[in-house]
Amino acid sequence: MKNSFLSASIIYFIGNILLKGIAFFTLPIFSRIMLPEDFGMYSLYTASLGILTIFVGLQINGTVNISFGNKSIERFESYVSNITLFPLLGLFIGLISLAVLPNLIDLIQVPTMAFGIMMMIQAFFSIVTSIYQSELVIKSQPKKHFVFSIVATLSNVILSLSFVLMLKDNTYFARVISGVLSNGLVGMYVLVKFIPRVDLKRLKQDWIDGLKLSLPLIFHNLSNQLLNVADRYMIASWRNATDVAIYSFSYTIGSIMDMIWLSINNAWIPWYFSQLKDNNKELIKLYSKQYIIFFVWLTCCFVLVSPELIYFMGGKQYVDGIYIIPLIVLGYFFVFLYSFYVNYQFYRQKTTLIPIATTSAAVINIILNILLIPPFGLIGAAITTAISYFIMLMFHYTMTVHVLKHRDMPTAYLWLAILFMVCFILFTYVILQYMFIRFILIVVLCIIYATYVLRIIKSFKR
């Protein structure tokens, strides 16, 4: 593997560990100084924000990676700057819609019009920030991405803690306003940086070209958001805000695995695209195997230590989350696996295939939630999430392997990884209450993986 990929992976990994570490150490603070009801309400706010962001920008931010390969660097940079202005149109339409249709605040789950306006503004700046981060990733600038992400995260955390401590009687409002301000500050920096690069002569055409690629992604990302948040809305409807808080808290802990995957994937995509261009299929297969084995080991260790994370991060009021995390992590493992196939579809610019899978999975997720949440509660919601992501994996596997006729991931490792992880998650529920057994297993897994890595290193030296 090229040194550039290894060094970029290390930087992204360390950066994301630090970012998650900041969230890791502040989450216990927020979970304790905010009432579970406020924590649950804010979780619904962030869920609605994710969905609203899709409509404000029409997913044009998702075209940055796709457009990089067929443009010169100067043309690419002007394209990125031009599409950064597009969400302004969505923001304007959104604010007008709120004024004309005040009942929209009920749809986006906010208590007043003011919160709706703040959500619109935060959605706009989130898109601007996302576009800049995507540019840094695809241009293989991990150091800049690291610094920018650290500054953005720290500004959010500092403002959030400051406002929550000042507004103890309304911590929900404190979290919302601090998020808007921190996103606004970072977003303004990006706009100031991008405006000199704007090419007004090509602005309209770039918007059109961007929308041609992004419109199919709307259904993909909207469905993805629904996969992530539909269960929370349904729990809020059939249970209560406290259950929403427990489920959201558990989801946040489980998303650490998603963060680790994203950090590696940020480095994997430029390297993978480069190897595809050079037709290095055997090299891709070789490192795909190592990637899968590493992620299996890491996922197992994380699941085994998750009960302690729940106790440490949230305390006794979130203890029921220990039964939710293994299934959530299994779902994220399926996301990791399907990314191999989705990345190839992005490379081929086959974006029309992607939303079919996510839309189908989202519909199935909603149906299963209706069936399972009333009788099984939070566990039912977690089960539907894992099943839905497995369906997405199977669809993308079928599309890439059988429709696009492309194989660069070792299929045997895919099925072995799925079988092993499902069995391991089921076994985990047997030993969740036995900390000593879980930590013995972690030690054993670490010894086995370390031995395997040493053998790989020795084989490369020969």
Buried (B, 14 or more C-beta within 10 A) or exposed (E): EEEBBEBBBBBBBEBBBBBBEBBBEBBBBBBEBBBBBBBBBBBBBBBBBBBBBBBBBBBBBBBBBBBBBEEEEEBBBBBBBBBBBBBBEBBEEBBEBBEEEEEBBEEBBBEEEEBBBBBBBBBBBBBBBBBBBBBBBBBBBBEBBBEBBBBBBBBBBEBBBEBBEEBEEBBBBBBBBBBBBBBBBBBEBBBEEBEEBBBEEBBEEBBEBBBEBBBBBBBBBBBBBBBBBBBBBBBBEBBEBBBBBBBBBBBBBBBBBBBBBBBBBBBBBBBBBBBBEEEBEEBBBEBBBBBBBBBBBBBBBBBBBBBEBBBEBBEEBBEBBBBBBBBBBBBBBBBBBBBBBBBBBBBBEBBBBBBBBBBBBBBBBBEBBBEBBEEEBBBBBBBBBBBBBBBBBBBBBBBBBEEBEBBBBBEEBBEBBBEEBBEBBEEBEEBBEEEEEBEEBBEEBEEEBEEBBEEEEEEEEE
